[in-house]
């Protein structure tokens, strides 16, 4: 009897990440928010890009004493910092004339209004709220709650261990991980390693000059819900 296929993905929580993040969640059976690894300064955990006046601009959620010596779930959001509300206002003014603003902005506002203490909690909520909007029902797990016991393992070893503990036989990683992980290392444990390559096409923004690689916020603002759901399937597994 052949074993049923079960696929797993593990990623750090990002604030309103790009669509490839959501494609990764859609592509697997169970998804793990990797919140007990080191915070990355100038990474995508608390930052992203949105469209402002026809160009991509960086937004950044202010954090208290953010350090790469801290775990993601140890870094608190600085809600008292004036830049926190500025980020919210910047999103509002940048997209208030977008065709689907009225449907999407309340989701963003709901996320920012809940004052989760850590950037991990805020980022996870941002992802879960978008999953609900896009009608993606998926089992998600937080690594610090379920897999704190194997934090001492090296990078690929821990991912393999998490996959095994979840009884998975496929591990799917974002395309950028091709330089980090070897298929043979996973195969030794009976796990097939695959990489997800996103194939997102251009869509109409405010002008005909398409700006790619932005936060999921941009896609949601300029495309109806059904089109966004269809975009989630536009990927390849390599």
N, CA, C and O of each residue as an XYZ file, in Angstrom:
952
protein
N       0.853     -1.192      0.000
C       0.000      0.000      0.000
C       0.892      1.247      0.000
O       1.808      1.360      0.814
N       0.616      2.180     -0.919
C       1.411      3.397     -0.985
C       0.913      4.411      0.038
O      -0.278      4.521      0.331
N       1.867      5.127      0.551
C       1.543      6.134      1.556
C       0.883      7.336      0.898
O       1.331      7.795     -0.152
N      -0.182      7.848      1.513
C      -0.832      9.038      0.988
C       0.134     10.213      1.017
O       0.975     10.327      1.909
N      -0.005     11.086      0.019
C       0.863     12.254     -0.055
C       0.389     13.327      0.928
O      -0.803     13.620      1.024
N       1.336     13.896      1.644
C       1.031     15.015      2.540
C       2.167     16.019      2.454
O       3.322     15.687      2.721
N       1.835     17.251      2.081
C       2.858     18.270      1.852
C       2.852     19.325      2.952
O       1.808     19.689      3.493
N       4.052     19.800      3.260
C       4.273     20.761      4.339
C       5.095     21.935      3.805
O       5.965     21.755      2.952
N       4.817     23.124      4.306
C       5.668     24.291      4.039
C       5.904     25.028      5.347
O       5.050     25.038      6.235
N       7.069     25.642      5.451
C       7.453     26.388      6.652
C       8.031     27.732      6.205
O       8.939     27.776      5.375
N       7.507     28.816      6.752
C       8.026     30.151      6.402
C       7.933     31.089      7.596
O       7.024     30.977      8.418
N       8.876     32.007      7.683
C       8.778     33.064      8.688
C       7.515     33.882      8.425
O       7.116     34.041      7.272
N       6.883     34.398      9.471
C       5.717     35.261      9.249
C       6.146     36.618      8.705
O       7.021     37.272      9.271
N       5.526     37.036      7.602
C       5.799     38.337      6.986
C       4.537     39.191      7.064
O       3.426     38.660      7.068
N       4.703     40.500      7.125
C       3.564     41.400      7.172
C       2.991     41.586      5.762
O       3.679     42.084      4.871
N       1.751     41.193      5.567
C       1.078     41.281      4.262
C       2.034     40.926      3.114
O       2.325     41.772      2.268
N       2.517     39.693      3.085
C       3.546     39.304      2.113
C       3.057     39.312      0.664
O       1.878     39.536      0.391
N       3.977     39.066     -0.240
C       3.652     39.011     -1.670
C       2.819     37.764     -1.966
O       2.708     36.877     -1.119
N       2.248     37.696     -3.138
C       1.297     36.623     -3.439
C       1.939     35.238     -3.418
O       1.258     34.251     -3.144
N       3.234     35.149     -3.702
C       3.904     33.853     -3.675
C       3.811     33.169     -2.324
O       3.788     31.940     -2.247
N       3.758     33.949     -1.268
C       3.611     33.416      0.097
C       2.272     32.688      0.217
O       2.191     31.602      0.790
N       1.223     33.304     -0.334
C      -0.111     32.712     -0.262
C      -0.242     31.520     -1.209
O      -0.979     30.575     -0.927
N       0.470     31.568     -2.320
C       0.504     30.404     -3.213
C       1.147     29.219     -2.512
O       0.713     28.078     -2.674
N       2.180     29.498     -1.736
C       2.853     28.437     -0.983
C       1.888     27.796      0.016
O       1.850     26.573      0.152
N       1.121     28.615      0.701
C       0.135     28.085      1.646
C      -0.907     27.244      0.915
O      -1.273     26.159      1.367
N      -1.378     27.754     -0.215
C      -2.396     27.031     -0.987
C      -1.863     25.700     -1.515
O      -2.617     24.736     -1.650
N      -0.568     25.650     -1.812
C       0.019     24.474     -2.463
C       0.196     23.283     -1.534
O       0.386     22.159     -2.000
N       0.135     23.516     -0.216
C       0.454     22.439      0.729
C      -0.753     22.060      1.582
O      -1.777     22.742      1.592
N      -0.595     20.953      2.293
C      -1.665     20.491      3.187
C      -1.623     21.186      4.545
O      -2.666     21.487      5.126
N      -0.421     21.440      5.046
C      -0.277     22.129      6.326
C       0.861     23.142      6.229
O       1.893     22.884      5.609
N       0.649     24.294      6.853
C       1.621     25.387      6.767
C       2.065     25.784      8.168
O       1.244     25.929      9.074
N       3.374     25.957      8.334
C       3.946     26.301      9.638
C       4.517     27.717      9.598
O       5.376     28.028      8.774
N       4.027     28.570     10.501
C       4.623     29.894     10.688
C       5.877     29.728     11.547
O       5.801     29.325     12.707
N       7.016     30.042     10.965
C       8.327     29.810     11.581
C       8.700     31.029     12.428
O       9.516     31.850     12.009
N       8.110     31.147     13.605
C       8.258     32.374     14.381
C       9.365     32.327     15.429
O       9.644     33.332     16.083
N       9.996     31.162     15.593
C      11.045     31.062     16.617
C      12.425     30.875     15.998
O      13.245     30.091     16.477
N      12.654     31.618     14.921
C      13.990     31.739     14.328
C      14.381     33.213     14.419
O      13.554     34.057     14.765
N      15.624     33.520     14.112
C      16.117     34.879     14.318
C      15.417     35.912     13.447
O      15.151     35.683     12.267
N      15.132     37.035     14.051
C      14.584     38.186     13.338
C      15.614     38.668     12.320
O      16.816     38.650     12.585
N      15.137     39.097     11.157
C      16.031     39.584     10.104
C      15.788     41.077      9.905
O      14.740     41.483      9.405
N      16.764     41.887     10.301
C      16.630     43.332     10.089
C      16.747     43.628      8.592
O      17.541     43.014      7.880
N      15.949     44.567      8.146
C      15.885     44.937      6.729
C      15.412     43.770      5.858
O      15.711     43.702      4.666
N      14.673     42.864      6.479
C      14.062     41.760      5.736
C      12.591     42.058      5.517
O      12.181     43.218      5.513
N      11.797     41.011      5.335
C      10.381     41.185      4.997
C       9.447     40.861      6.152
O       8.229     40.838      5.971
N       9.991     40.613      7.328
C       9.143     40.286      8.477
C       8.274     41.481      8.854
O       7.073     41.333      9.080
N       8.875     42.653      8.921
C       8.119     43.853      9.293
C       8.092     44.906      8.191
O       7.721     46.054      8.436
N       8.487     44.515      6.973
C       8.543     45.483      5.874
C       7.905     44.896      4.619
O       7.837     43.680      4.441
N       7.445     45.792      3.762
C       6.976     45.372      2.447
C       6.922     46.581      1.528
O       7.210     47.710      1.927
N       6.543     46.308      0.283
C       6.487     47.383     -0.701
C       5.057     47.564     -1.193
O       4.338     46.593     -1.426
N       4.658     48.820     -1.346
C       3.347     49.131     -1.910
C       3.531     50.153     -3.030
O       4.625     50.681     -3.231
N       2.456     50.418     -3.746
C       2.499     51.348     -4.878
C       2.149     52.752     -4.395
O       1.071     52.982     -3.848
N       3.074     53.686     -4.604
C       2.829     55.081     -4.243
C       3.226     55.956     -5.423
O       4.394     56.003     -5.811
N       2.249     56.644     -5.984
C       2.487     57.538     -7.123
C       3.218     56.841     -8.262
O       4.124     57.407     -8.874
N       2.814     55.608     -8.539
C       3.340     54.892     -9.691
C       4.659     54.180     -9.487
O       5.169     53.559    -10.419
N       5.224     54.251     -8.296
C       6.483     53.550     -8.034
C       6.368     52.729     -6.749
O       5.496     52.974     -5.915
N       7.255     51.760     -6.608
C       7.211     50.934     -5.393
C       7.967     51.635     -4.270
O       9.084     52.119     -4.446
N       7.317     51.670     -3.113
C       7.898     52.308     -1.936
C       7.837     51.339     -0.762
O       6.904     50.547     -0.632
N       8.847     51.424      0.080
C       8.942     50.528      1.227
C       8.129     51.072      2.396
O       8.200     52.257      2.722
N       7.354     50.184      3.023
C       6.716     50.523      4.293
C       7.340     49.633      5.364
O       7.729     48.496      5.097
N       7.427     50.167      6.573
C       8.102     49.430      7.643
C       7.346     49.601      8.953
O       7.081     50.723      9.384
N       7.000     48.480      9.584
C       6.339     48.508     10.881
C       7.403     48.727     11.959
O       8.313     47.908     12.088
N       7.314     49.808     12.733
C       8.343     50.065     13.751
C       8.320     49.015     14.861
O       7.258     48.626     15.347
N       9.492     48.574     15.241
C       9.621     47.555     16.289
C      10.531     48.064     17.400
O      11.404     48.902     17.171
N      10.316     47.550     18.598
C      11.112     47.941     19.759
C      12.363     47.077     19.879
O      12.279     45.854     19.996
N      13.513     47.723     19.848
C      14.788     47.033     20.055
C      14.911     45.784     19.173
O      15.308     44.712     19.628
N      14.558     45.962     17.908
C      14.675     44.848     16.963
C      16.135     44.473     16.791
O      16.995     45.337     16.620
N      16.404     43.187     16.837
C      17.784     42.715     16.739
C      17.804     41.330     16.119
O      16.900     40.523     16.333
N      18.843     41.069     15.352
C      18.994     39.740     14.762
C      19.430     38.714     15.799
O      19.547     37.525     15.500
N      19.670     39.185     17.018
C      19.972     38.275     18.124
C      18.708     37.837     18.864
O      18.766     37.042     19.802
N      17.568     38.368     18.426
C      16.284     37.987     19.011
C      15.516     37.097     18.045
O      15.708     37.163     16.830
N      14.643     36.266     18.603
C      13.732     35.497     17.765
C      12.609     36.415     17.295
O      12.333     37.443     17.914
N      11.965     36.032     16.196
C      10.881     36.858     15.659
C       9.793     37.076     16.707
O       9.251     38.174     16.835
N       9.481     36.018     17.456
C       8.404     36.135     18.446
C       8.834     36.849     19.726
O       8.061     36.947     20.679
N      10.072     37.344     19.743
C      10.559     38.131     20.880
C      10.620     39.624     20.561
O      10.923     40.437     21.435
N      10.336     39.982     19.319
C      10.420     41.378     18.889
C       9.035     42.018     18.975
O       8.100     41.585     18.301
N       8.912     43.039     19.797
C       7.626     43.712     19.991
C       7.429     44.846     18.992
O       8.384     45.495     18.567
N       6.176     45.069     18.630
C       5.823     46.191     17.764
C       5.779     47.465     18.606
O       5.296     47.455     19.738
N       6.285     48.555     18.042
C       6.267     49.844     18.743
C       5.012     50.614     18.328
O       5.052     51.454     17.430
N       3.909     50.314     18.994
C       2.633     50.927     18.636
C       2.601     52.422     18.958
O       1.810     53.161     18.373
N       3.449     52.870     19.877
C       3.465     54.290     20.255
C       4.288     55.129     19.278
O       4.240     56.359     19.314
N       5.022     54.475     18.428
C       5.828     55.185     17.435
C       4.899     55.814     16.392
O       4.012     55.141     15.867
N       5.099     57.087     16.097
C       4.215     57.792     15.162
C       4.218     57.148     13.779
O       3.262     57.300     13.018
N       5.288     56.434     13.455
C       5.375     55.812     12.134
C       4.411     54.634     11.988
O       4.092     54.237     10.867
N       3.945     54.070     13.107
C       2.976     52.967     13.016
C       1.692     53.460     12.357
O       1.204     52.850     11.406
N       1.150     54.558     12.859
C      -0.069     55.110     12.265
C       0.197     55.706     10.891
O      -0.696     55.744     10.044
N       1.420     56.171     10.667
C       1.766     56.713      9.349
C       1.697     55.634      8.274
O       1.281     55.900      7.146
N       2.107     54.412      8.628
C       2.027     53.297      7.674
C       0.576     53.059      7.273
O       0.273     52.878      6.093
N      -0.312     53.061      8.252
C      -1.731     52.834      7.984
C      -2.288     53.936      7.088
O      -3.013     53.661      6.132
N      -1.948     55.179      7.402
C      -2.426     56.312      6.604
C      -1.843     56.290      5.198
O      -2.516     56.653      4.233
N      -0.596     55.865      5.087
C       0.053     55.799      3.781
C      -0.654     54.790      2.880
O      -0.882     55.059      1.700
N      -0.995     53.643      3.431
C      -1.742     52.641      2.662
C      -3.097     53.210      2.250
O      -3.527     53.054      1.107
N      -3.757     53.866      3.191
C      -5.082     54.445      2.920
C      -5.020     55.434      1.754
O      -5.777     55.308      0.792
N      -4.131     56.405      1.839
C      -4.070     57.449      0.818
C      -3.528     56.931     -0.513
O      -3.873     57.457     -1.572
N      -2.691     55.914     -0.464
C      -2.117     55.368     -1.704
C      -3.140     54.581     -2.509
O      -3.062     54.528     -3.736
N      -4.098     53.971     -1.821
C      -5.023     53.063     -2.512
C      -6.491     53.469     -2.436
O      -7.351     52.718     -2.896
N      -6.803     54.630     -1.873
C      -8.213     54.977     -1.665
C      -9.002     55.099     -2.972
O     -10.231     55.018     -2.960
N      -8.316     55.289     -4.084
C      -9.003     55.367     -5.374
C      -8.899     54.066     -6.166
O      -9.315     54.009     -7.323
N      -8.350     53.028     -5.554
C      -8.262     51.715     -6.220
C      -9.658     51.092     -6.304
O     -10.489     51.333     -5.429
N      -9.924     50.301     -7.338
C     -11.283     49.781     -7.562
C     -11.848     48.908     -6.451
O     -13.065     48.861     -6.273
N     -10.996     48.212     -5.699
C     -11.510     47.297     -4.669
C     -11.112     47.738     -3.255
O     -11.034     46.935     -2.324
N     -10.864     49.040     -3.137
C     -10.477     49.601     -1.839
C     -11.522     49.322     -0.759
O     -11.178     48.927      0.355
N     -12.786     49.525     -1.088
C     -13.852     49.389     -0.087
C     -13.962     47.974      0.461
O     -14.381     47.784      1.603
N     -13.594     46.983     -0.335
C     -13.647     45.590      0.121
C     -12.406     45.202      0.913
O     -12.476     44.401      1.845
N     -11.278     45.775      0.535
C      -9.993     45.316      1.068
C      -9.511     46.119      2.274
O      -8.959     45.550      3.215
N      -9.711     47.423      2.254
C      -9.151     48.237      3.337
C      -9.651     47.831      4.722
O      -8.861     47.848      5.666
N     -10.927     47.465      4.890
C     -11.371     47.030      6.226
C     -10.583     45.833      6.773
O     -10.424     45.701      7.987
N     -10.093     44.966      5.889
C      -9.283     43.819      6.325
C      -7.954     44.317      6.889
O      -7.480     43.832      7.916
N      -7.371     45.284      6.206
C      -6.097     45.847      6.656
C      -6.284     46.596      7.970
O      -5.490     46.458      8.901
N      -7.340     47.386      8.025
C      -7.626     48.162      9.227
C      -7.849     47.253     10.430
O      -7.370     47.530     11.530
N      -8.580     46.172     10.207
C      -8.831     45.193     11.278
C      -7.517     44.619     11.807
O      -7.345     44.440     13.012
N      -6.605     44.336     10.897
C      -5.307     43.769     11.289
C      -4.512     44.750     12.141
O      -3.972     44.390     13.186
N      -4.451     45.993     11.678
C      -3.649     46.994     12.390
C      -4.294     47.448     13.699
O      -3.601     47.898     14.611
N      -5.620     47.329     13.790
C      -6.321     47.774     15.002
C      -6.107     46.841     16.185
O      -6.170     47.272     17.337
N      -5.853     45.560     15.906
C      -5.606     44.610     16.990
C      -4.145     44.734     17.401
O      -3.246     44.359     16.648
N      -3.917     45.252     18.577
C      -2.557     45.559     19.005
C      -1.848     44.315     19.539
O      -1.598     44.191     20.738
N      -1.533     43.407     18.632
C      -0.750     42.226     18.999
C       0.621     42.691     19.472
O       1.200     43.604     18.883
N       1.136     42.087     20.508
C       2.363     42.616     21.112
C       3.598     42.405     20.250
O       4.467     43.276     20.205
N       3.699     41.274     19.565
C       4.917     40.987     18.805
C       4.690     41.125     17.306
O       3.562     41.043     16.819
N       5.784     41.336     16.588
C       5.690     41.416     15.132
C       5.263     40.073     14.558
O       4.618     40.025     13.510
N       5.616     38.981     15.234
C       5.182     37.653     14.773
C       3.668     37.555     14.791
O       3.063     37.098     13.821
N       3.051     37.980     15.885
C       1.591     37.912     16.001
C       0.916     38.811     14.977
O      -0.067     38.414     14.351
N       1.440     40.020     14.806
C       0.857     40.951     13.840
C       0.961     40.398     12.422
O      -0.004     40.445     11.659
N       2.130     39.875     12.074
C       2.335     39.331     10.732
C       1.458     38.105     10.487
O       0.870     37.966      9.414
N       1.369     37.220     11.472
C       0.524     36.029     11.331
C      -0.932     36.437     11.147
O      -1.637     35.862     10.318
N      -1.383     37.422     11.911
C      -2.757     37.904     11.751
C      -2.983     38.493     10.368
O      -4.050     38.315      9.780
N      -1.978     39.198      9.845
C      -2.118     39.782      8.505
C      -2.315     38.697      7.457
O      -3.113     38.855      6.533
N      -1.590     37.603      7.601
C      -1.718     36.488      6.659
C      -3.064     35.793      6.828
O      -3.749     35.519      5.842
N      -3.446     35.508      8.061
C      -4.700     34.789      8.311
C      -5.918     35.585      7.850
O      -6.879     35.005      7.343
N      -5.888     36.902      8.019
C      -7.015     37.720      7.580
C      -7.159     37.713      6.064
O      -8.275     37.741      5.545
N      -6.043     37.676      5.357
C      -6.096     37.580      3.892
C      -6.559     36.188      3.467
O      -7.325     36.056      2.512
N      -6.106     35.160      4.161
C      -6.565     33.798      3.859
C      -8.077     33.702      3.984
O      -8.733     33.079      3.149
N      -8.627     34.310      5.012
C     -10.083     34.297      5.193
C     -10.781     35.000      4.037
O     -11.787     34.511      3.524
N     -10.248     36.147      3.628
C     -10.842     36.900      2.519
C     -10.803     36.090      1.228
O     -11.761     36.103      0.455
N      -9.706     35.390      0.996
C      -9.542     34.618     -0.240
C     -10.107     33.199     -0.129
O      -9.931     32.377     -1.028
N     -10.782     32.930      0.978
C     -11.485     31.659      1.186
C     -10.541     30.454      1.118
O     -10.883     29.409      0.566
N      -9.356     30.627      1.687
C      -8.396     29.525      1.761
C      -8.498     28.902      3.148
O      -8.121     29.521      4.143
N      -9.001     27.697      3.207
C      -9.084     26.980      4.477
C      -7.870     26.056      4.580
O      -7.739     25.091      3.827
N      -7.011     26.364      5.502
C      -5.765     25.609      5.617
C      -5.378     25.479      7.083
O      -5.532     26.414      7.869
N      -4.875     24.304      7.434
C      -4.375     24.135      8.794
C      -3.036     24.848      8.911
O      -2.101     24.562      8.162
N      -2.952     25.778      9.855
C      -1.695     26.484     10.096
C      -1.221     26.206     11.521
O      -2.019     26.020     12.440
N       0.084     26.185     11.671
C       0.723     25.839     12.940
C       1.784     26.893     13.228
O       2.415     27.408     12.305
N       1.978     27.212     14.488
C       3.020     28.160     14.895
C       4.175     27.360     15.498
O       3.989     26.626     16.468
N       5.349     27.505     14.926
C       6.472     26.635     15.306
C       6.842     26.744     16.784
O       7.202     25.743     17.404
N       6.757     27.947     17.357
C       7.144     28.107     18.763
C       6.205     27.371     19.709
O       6.580     27.047     20.835
N       4.990     27.108     19.252
C       4.011     26.422     20.098
C       4.071     24.905     19.942
O       3.768     24.168     20.880
N       4.462     24.443     18.757
C       4.427     23.007     18.482
C       5.802     22.363     18.353
O       5.944     21.160     18.569
N       6.822     23.155     18.003
C       8.123     22.553     17.688
C       9.297     23.229     18.396
O      10.418     23.222     17.889
N       9.040     23.806     19.554
C      10.128     24.452     20.298
C      11.209     23.457     20.699
O      12.365     23.837     20.890
N      10.843     22.200     20.824
C      11.785     21.164     21.282
C      12.921     20.908     20.294
O      13.972     20.406     20.692
N      12.734     21.242     19.008
C      13.799     20.932     18.044
C      14.520     22.185     17.534
O      15.113     22.167     16.455
N      14.467     23.254     18.299
C      15.109     24.500     17.876
C      16.618     24.369     17.739
O      17.235     25.155     17.021
N      17.221     23.409     18.399
C      18.670     23.247     18.346
C      19.178     22.640     17.051
O      20.385     22.627     16.810
N      18.290     22.141     16.221
C      18.702     21.521     14.960
C      19.114     22.581     13.946
O      18.662     23.724     14.007
N      19.975     22.190     13.017
C      20.390     23.093     11.948
C      19.236     23.310     10.965
O      18.219     22.619     11.029
N      19.405     24.276     10.055
C      18.322     24.731      9.173
C      17.533     23.604      8.519
O      16.359     23.406      8.832
N      18.171     22.865      7.613
C      17.436     21.833      6.879
C      17.028     20.686      7.789
O      15.989     20.061      7.578
N      17.845     20.407      8.805
C      17.523     19.320      9.735
C      16.217     19.600     10.469
O      15.402     18.699     10.666
N      16.028     20.837     10.867
C      14.800     21.165     11.595
C      13.582     21.105     10.671
O      12.518     20.640     11.080
N      13.730     21.568      9.443
C      12.619     21.503      8.491
C      12.235     20.051      8.215
O      11.054     19.719      8.122
N      13.234     19.200      8.087
C      12.985     17.769      7.880
C      12.277     17.183      9.092
O      11.335     16.403      8.954
N      12.734     17.562     10.278
C      12.136     17.034     11.506
C      10.683     17.486     11.652
O       9.823     16.698     12.045
N      10.410     18.752     11.337
C       9.033     19.253     11.397
C       8.149     18.493     10.417
O       7.031     18.101     10.752
N       8.656     18.290      9.210
C       7.890     17.559      8.196
C       7.592     16.141      8.656
O       6.476     15.649      8.488
N       8.584     15.489      9.233
C       8.387     14.122      9.743
C       7.377     14.093     10.884
O       6.515     13.215     10.929
N       7.481     15.056     11.812
C       6.562     15.094     12.948
C       5.119     15.304     12.477
O       4.178     14.831     13.114
N       4.956     16.007     11.373
C       3.617     16.243     10.823
C       3.196     15.139      9.856
O       2.155     15.230      9.206
N       4.025     14.091      9.773
C       3.762     12.929      8.917
C       3.665     13.316      7.442
O       2.883     12.748      6.679
N       4.487     14.304      7.065
C       4.531     14.715      5.668
C       5.579     13.945      4.893
O       6.571     13.486      5.460
N       5.358     13.805      3.595
C       6.363     13.188      2.729
C       6.764     14.108      1.570
O       7.496     13.703      0.667
N       6.270     15.354      1.611
C       6.689     16.381      0.660
C       6.924     17.673      1.432
O       6.150     18.045      2.314
N       8.004     18.340      1.077
C       8.276     19.645      1.669
C       8.398     20.646      0.528
O       9.195     20.452     -0.390
N       7.610     21.715      0.586
C       7.608     22.719     -0.477
C       8.215     24.010      0.057
O       7.807     24.517      1.102
N       9.187     24.530     -0.667
C       9.881     25.752     -0.265
C       9.696     26.817     -1.340
O       9.470     26.498     -2.507
N       9.793     28.066     -0.944
C       9.774     29.147     -1.927
C      10.959     28.991     -2.879
O      11.978     28.401     -2.521
N      10.817     29.523     -4.087
C      11.807     29.343     -5.145
C      13.192     29.839     -4.731
O      14.208     29.287     -5.154
N      13.226     30.880     -3.906
C      14.504     31.438     -3.470
C      15.344     30.478     -2.653
O      16.539     30.704     -2.461
N      14.725     29.403     -2.166
C      15.452     28.437     -1.352
C      16.248     27.419     -2.144
O      16.874     26.535     -1.559
N      16.236     27.527     -3.467
C      16.966     26.554     -4.293
C      18.463     26.585     -4.012
O      19.156     25.582     -4.185
N      18.957     27.743     -3.576
C      20.386     27.861     -3.259
C      20.700     27.408     -1.835
O      21.866     27.296     -1.456
N      19.652     27.149     -1.049
C      19.850     26.809      0.360
C      19.713     25.325      0.658
O      20.403     24.791      1.526
N      18.818     24.661     -0.069
C      18.478     23.278      0.272
C      18.697     22.335     -0.904
O      18.481     22.695     -2.061
N      19.132     21.118     -0.580
C      19.393     20.093     -1.589
C      18.325     19.004     -1.504
O      17.970     18.551     -0.416
N      17.823     18.597     -2.655
C      16.785     17.565     -2.689
C      17.273     16.259     -2.076
O      16.505     15.534     -1.445
N      18.551     15.968     -2.264
C      19.092     14.693     -1.764
C      19.077     14.630     -0.238
O      18.934     13.552      0.339
N      19.227     15.793      0.419
C      19.222     15.819      1.883
C      17.854     15.441      2.444
O      17.761     14.814      3.499
N      16.803     15.824      1.739
C      15.442     15.496      2.164
C      15.078     14.069      1.756
O      14.378     13.357      2.475
N      15.569     13.676      0.590
C      15.239     12.349      0.067
C      15.719     11.242      0.996
O      15.087     10.189      1.084
N      16.830     11.470      1.687
C      17.366     10.471      2.623
C      16.366     10.117      3.713
O      16.438      9.044      4.313
N      15.429     11.032      3.964
C      14.422     10.814      5.006
C      13.043     10.519      4.412
O      12.024     10.599      5.097
N      13.038     10.176      3.123
C      11.777      9.827      2.473
C      10.894     11.019      2.184
O       9.676     10.881      2.070
N      11.506     12.204      2.062
C      10.751     13.437      1.818
C      11.152     14.018      0.466
O      12.337     14.182      0.178
N      10.167     14.323     -0.350
C      10.425     14.958     -1.643
C      10.449     16.471     -1.456
O       9.483     17.055     -0.966
N      11.544     17.097     -1.842
C      11.675     18.549     -1.751
C      11.267     19.174     -3.078
O      11.789     18.807     -4.131
N      10.333     20.117     -3.025
C       9.900     20.839     -4.213
C      10.038     22.340     -3.972
O      10.024     22.809     -2.834
N      10.171     23.079     -5.070
C      10.277     24.532     -4.989
C       9.141     25.164     -5.778
O       8.840     24.752     -6.898
N       8.515     26.169     -5.179
C       7.387     26.833     -5.829
C       7.863     28.072     -6.575
O       8.464     28.977     -5.997
N       7.582     28.087     -7.868
C       7.916     29.237     -8.703
C       6.627     29.934     -9.112
O       5.772     29.343     -9.771
N       6.497     31.183     -8.720
C       5.290     31.957     -9.006
C       5.298     32.456    -10.446
O       6.338     32.865    -10.963
N       4.133     32.419    -11.090
C       4.021     32.863    -12.487
C       3.029     34.012    -12.633
O       2.226     34.029    -13.566
N       3.082     34.959    -11.724
C       2.090     36.029    -11.732
C       2.282     36.956    -12.930
O       3.380     37.438    -13.205
N       1.167     37.188    -13.635
C       1.174     38.079    -14.797
C       0.839     39.503    -14.347
O       0.400     39.731    -13.220
N       1.055     40.435    -15.246
C       0.758     41.833    -14.924
C      -0.750     42.056    -14.838
O      -1.533     41.296    -15.407
N      -1.135     43.079    -14.141
C      -2.542     43.457    -14.024
C      -2.612     44.977    -14.025
O      -1.604     45.653    -13.819
N      -3.789     45.504    -14.256
C      -3.960     46.961    -14.350
C      -3.866     47.592    -12.965
O      -4.618     47.250    -12.052
N      -2.920     48.524    -12.835
C      -2.835     49.336    -11.627
C      -3.407     50.711    -11.976
O      -4.294     50.798    -12.825
N      -2.937     51.763    -11.360
C      -3.491     53.079    -11.689
C      -3.109     53.517    -13.099
O      -3.866     54.231    -13.756
N      -1.931     53.087    -13.565
C      -1.486     53.408    -14.921
C      -1.153     52.106    -15.640
O      -1.274     51.023    -15.067
N      -0.736     52.217    -16.885
C      -0.376     51.031    -17.665
C       1.054     50.575    -17.400
O       1.471     49.541    -17.923
N       1.809     51.315    -16.607
C       3.177     50.926    -16.265
C       3.137     50.010    -15.044
O       3.081     50.477    -13.907
N       3.165     48.714    -15.291
C       2.996     47.741    -14.211
C       4.222     47.693    -13.307
O       5.357     47.624    -13.779
N       3.973     47.730    -12.001
C       5.038     47.617    -10.998
C       4.871     46.268    -10.302
O       3.915     46.084     -9.549
N       5.782     45.320    -10.538
C       5.636     43.971     -9.972
C       6.230     43.844     -8.571
O       6.872     44.763     -8.064
N       6.001     42.687     -7.963
C       6.686     42.316     -6.728
C       6.253     43.061     -5.486
O       7.040     43.227     -4.554
N       4.999     43.517     -5.462
C       4.521     44.271     -4.309
C       3.790     43.368     -3.317
O       3.576     42.182     -3.570
N       3.418     43.952     -2.199
C       2.625     43.251     -1.190
C       1.320     42.731     -1.788
O       0.831     43.264     -2.785
N       0.766     41.699     -1.181
C      -0.548     41.182     -1.579
C      -1.590     42.294     -1.558
O      -2.599     42.213     -2.258
N      -1.352     43.325     -0.761
C      -2.276     44.461     -0.691
C      -2.552     45.009     -2.077
O      -3.698     45.311     -2.411
N      -1.503     45.142     -2.893
C      -1.646     45.731     -4.224
C      -2.531     44.872     -5.119
O      -3.412     45.392     -5.804
N      -2.306     43.582     -5.118
C      -3.112     42.679     -5.948
C      -4.575     42.735     -5.534
O      -5.463     42.773     -6.386
N      -4.826     42.741     -4.237
C      -6.206     42.765     -3.748
C      -6.906     44.070     -4.102
O      -8.107     44.075     -4.372
N      -6.175     45.166     -4.104
C      -6.769     46.475     -4.384
C      -7.170     46.636     -5.847
O      -8.098     47.384     -6.158
N      -6.470     45.933     -6.753
C      -6.706     46.148     -8.180
C      -7.399     44.984     -8.886
O      -7.642     45.054    -10.091
N      -7.716     43.927     -8.164
C      -8.341     42.757     -8.787
C      -9.516     42.288     -7.943
O      -9.472     42.332     -6.714
N     -10.568     41.837     -8.622
C     -11.705     41.346     -7.848
C     -11.333     40.045     -7.145
O     -10.336     39.402     -7.470
N     -12.149     39.683     -6.188
C     -11.836     38.546     -5.325
C     -11.628     37.269     -6.125
O     -10.685     36.524     -5.855
N     -12.484     37.001     -7.099
C     -12.363     35.773     -7.878
C     -11.068     35.745     -8.681
O     -10.429     34.699     -8.789
N     -10.678     36.878     -9.240
C      -9.416     36.945     -9.987
C      -8.227     36.674     -9.070
O      -7.270     36.007     -9.464
N      -8.291     37.189     -7.855
C      -7.214     36.952     -6.881
C      -7.120     35.474     -6.533
O      -6.027     34.916     -6.432
N      -8.280     34.844     -6.349
C      -8.308     33.415     -6.033
C      -7.694     32.608     -7.176
O      -6.959     31.649     -6.940
N      -8.000     33.001     -8.417
C      -7.441     32.302     -9.581
C      -5.926     32.497     -9.661
O      -5.206     31.573    -10.039
N      -5.439     33.680     -9.312
C      -3.995     33.944     -9.335
C      -3.234     33.034     -8.373
O      -2.061     32.733     -8.592
N      -3.899     32.603     -7.320
C      -3.238     31.756     -6.327
C      -2.782     30.421     -6.908
O      -1.894     29.769     -6.361
N      -3.390     30.023     -8.011
C      -3.032     28.739     -8.629
C      -2.019     28.894     -9.754
O      -1.655     27.912    -10.401
N      -1.563     30.112     -9.991
C      -0.647     30.365    -11.105
C       0.804     30.200    -10.644
O       1.538     31.173    -10.468
N       1.189     28.938    -10.455
C       2.556     28.639    -10.021
C       2.975     27.272    -10.548
O       2.151     26.491    -11.023
N       4.272     27.002    -10.454
C       4.817     25.689    -10.813
C       5.550     25.119     -9.611
O       6.139     25.857     -8.821
N       5.509     23.807     -9.479
C       6.309     23.124     -8.465
C       7.460     22.423     -9.167
O       7.241     21.569    -10.026
N       8.673     22.776     -8.808
C       9.866     22.258     -9.491
C      10.634     21.299     -8.586
O      11.666     20.763     -8.990
